Structures are given as structure tokens and as C-alpha cells.
């Protein structure tokens, strides 16, 4: 990775010169109006405050200059639906500002485009069908019970984000690799993942200005973590392939790696082949990037919201006891319980409305396009940043958007306005492939937590504030965790 980290260094001066030249140029004809100056510093300093203030000052479709790149901030649901659903083929991932590519995700579903993306999506889809997702519920429940028995087994002040980060890391590792990730290997992989993810999570506008191949200490540490992770993942892939040669693969309990190895592109238009090692690596990394930290963030925000709403906490606890059973450590949920945990699901949906982990979604114009009914012209290469956070908290589309009301999701349509206004997992052909996994994981674990413990804001403390990086993390999520009784 050292060589990769150094590539392109000689081009830095010319790249910076081009960025400065673009920044100084006037907006193209028909481009949406917006702030006159480059916004990279303001956006990088506090992305959430910036997008809220920008919508307030300039409206729902705003033209920006971001480190010399032309960007449009969108909080209009019709335009959002146009970009993500109606004309999705004209808005791609490659070239998107604010979400620069990364060696961590490689060319997986998160960042690829065109036929490469379509083929990988076809190959990955079977691993996320309902029957496959249901099989992962056991790992979710077992990991949740371990957290409640150990770290949350006695009254204490806990950093919920750190605890859920460890929890979801265990779950995703077991879902991906099954019993092959245990002991020392698990510690090595988890350590490399956490280090790489911490760097990846801090990137946003800064990643455009200082790409990860520039030789600075942070980048060296990040690339070293990715190298360790690559070594571990490629080793797991090789071992699993060898097991198959030897006839030792798991037939009864396939994990995600098994399912991806089994996948063949044999549908209409397919080539009949499977994934090579690089494609497998990229998809496994993508699933970790997209599915682990966002779940930890979502569960942390769920606990913050429940801690602030005792009535909701009581309803969650009552539902969990009635559906799953009263014993927090022995009555463990399975996939069949998920469809009956209606209030837990509603609490998760409401949390994603108020605090969507993916608070901005990026696309890049593949050609010159008009948006907003022809009102604005966007040249090829323009980045479109859709802001779920703004859409989800807009009083034009939601009744009392600042209130945590899971009950709204028990009504038809959740009280939503037009299509495109609720997009926590994206929308259209690129909607998150792991939506079913994430929803079941979050609802089951939230139900388990609410049944076993009370989570409370610390006396005199304000609720945690959002910290917007690549994702919308809660800042300083230290909550009082109080077991309702001892169970052993």
C-alpha cells in the first residue's frame, strides 16, 4: 500500500491549480444560484450546520462551489426522486465530490457504476433475500445477549456508540465469515476494521482536498490498516475456496461469503460466471463499510431517543416481553419475531427519520442534464448532494418533525408527504442492498435492550448532539444503563 499511497503525488500541484481555476470561474449558465464563495471550509467544519443554514438561506436546490467542484445541494423531494429513481442512469457514483473513492471500498456496490455495478448487484442479491437474511438473526440475538449479560449486566455509564460499534462488528463478521472468525483472528480483523473505519468516517470534504494517497501520517496509518484487513480477507477467501475443493464447505449454515462464492451471473444477460477474489474482497469490504458502522450509529440514536421518551421505552419493553418472552437472556428473538415487533420497527423508522445515518447521498451527472422541471442546467460532472436529513425534518412534509413519534409509522404511509421525502436507505435501483438486514438487526436488538435495561440520560446532561462526518454520528453518547433486574 505504500506504493499506492504515493501514486499521484507528482500531480498534486497541477490538480490544485485546476481546482483553484474552477473555483475562480463563474457558475455555468443555468446553474442553480447559491453562495458566491467556495464552501469547502464551511462544509468541512460542520456539514450539518452548513446544509441546514444553506437551505434556510437559498432554498431547496442550491448551487455550490466545493473545493473547485460544482455541486448542487438538493432538499426538494421531487428532484431527489428524479435523481435517484426516475432518471437514475444519468446520475452515477464515479466523480462524486464530498464522497471521494477509497481503497477500503474498492470497486464494490457502494461506488461502482454501469455494467460492473449491475453484475455485482445480480451476484449479491441472493445473499440478501429474505430467507438468507432470516438466517442471520441467530447471530444478532446471540451477540445482543452477550452485551446485556456482560457490559450492560450491572448499572453503569456506558458509551453506547462504542458498545454498539463492537456489537455490530461481531455481528457483521459472523454474518460474513461464520465460524472462521474467532479468537486471535477476530481481534486482528476487528482492530484493523476499527482503525480503517475511524479514518474513513472522518473523510468528507477533506478527502477531496487531501486524498488518501497523499503521504501524510494519517494516510500512512489508514493504508497500513487497509493492508492488514486485505491480508486477512484474502486469506479467508483462499481458505474457503480450498475447503470447497476438499469438500468441507458448510452446507447447513452458509454465511455471506459462502453465498457470494455460490453466486453465478446466470440470469438474463448474465455471463454465467462468479466473483473473482478481488470482486469478493470489494463486496465484503463494502458490506462492512455500509452495514457495520451505520447500524451502530442507528442503534445509538435509538437509545438516545428512547432515553428521552420513557413512554416509548415502556411500550418497547412491553412489546418485546409479549412477542419474544419475558427472560432477557434466555428468551432470544429469531427472524419470526421481527414481523410482530411493530413498535420496535416504528421506533427504528422514526429514528432514521430524525437522525438518518446517511444524512447526505451523492451522485454525479453522467452527462449534461436539466433538473427541477427544466429550471436548472447541470453540466456533466456536476455532483448532486441529496440531503435526507433536510427532507426528513421538514415541516412541509411531516407533522411535528422535531418530535420523536414512533406512532406515526403505525399509520398508513407514516404520515409522509410526496415520494422522495423519506430515503434513509437511498431509493431506486441503488437502494441499499442490506436494507432488510439492517432493519431486522436494529429492531431485534432495540427490543432486546428495551426489555432488559433502562437507558437514561445522565442527570443534568443534554441529549447527545449530532456530529456529521461521512455519517451522522451522535457525539459523546454516554448514557446511564440500568438493568431492570438481575437475571442470573
NORWO-V818952 format. One record per residue. NEAR is the number of other ideal C-beta (glycine too) atoms within 8 Angstrom. Layout:
near = <NEAR/NEAR>
//
This chain:
near = <9/7/6/9/13/9/7/8/9/4/7/9/6/7/8/8/8/9/11/9/9/11/10/5/6/3/7/8/4/6/13/9/6/9/10/2/5/9/12/11/7/8/14/10/6/7/13/11/7/12/15/10/8/14/14/6/6/9/5/8/15/14/12/13/14/16/12/11/11/16/14/17/13/13/13/9/12/9/13/16/13/11/14/16/10/6/8/11/5/9/13/11/14/8/8/12/13/14/9/11/5/10/9/11/13/11/9/13/12/9/13/11/8/7/5/9/12/8/11/15/10/10/14/13/9/10/10/11/8/6/6/11/13/9/10/13/14/8/10/14/13/9/12/14/12/8/11/14/10/7/7/15/8/5/6/8/7/11/8/15/12/8/12/13/12/9/14/15/13/11/14/13/12/12/10/13/10/12/4/9/12/6/5/5/10/11/8/10/13/12/8/13/12/10/11/13/13/8/12/12/11/9/12/13/12/9/12/12/8/7/8/12/11/10/8/7/5/7/13/11/10/13/14/9/12/13/9/10/14/9/8/12/12/10/8/12/12/9/9/13/9/8/9/10/6/6/5/5/8/8/4/4/6/10/12/11/14/12/12/14/12/9/12/9/12/5/6/3/3/10/5/6/5/9/11/6/9/8/11/13/13/13/14/13/14/14/13/12/13/11/12/14/12/12/15/14/15/14/16/14/13/13/14/14/15/14/12/8/9/5/6/12/13/8/10/16/11/8/13/14/10/5/10/12/6/6/7/12/11/7/8/11/13/8/9/6/12/13/5/7/16/8/11/15/12/13/15/14/11/14/13/12/12/13/11/12/14/12/12/12/11/13/13/15/15/8/6/7/10/9/13/11/4/4/7/12/10/13/10/7/8/11/17/15/12/15/14/14/14/11/16/15/10/11/6/5/11/14/5/7/12/5/5/10/7/13/7/12/10/8/8/3/5/9/7/9/7/9/6/14/13/9/13/10/9/10/11/9/4/9/9/8/9/10/9/9/12/14/11/15/13/13/13/17/12/16/17/17/14/13/13/12/11/8/13/8/10/9/4/3/7/5/8/9/8/10/8/11/10/8/12/13/13/15/8/7/12/9/14/11/12/9/12/9/4/5/10/4>
//
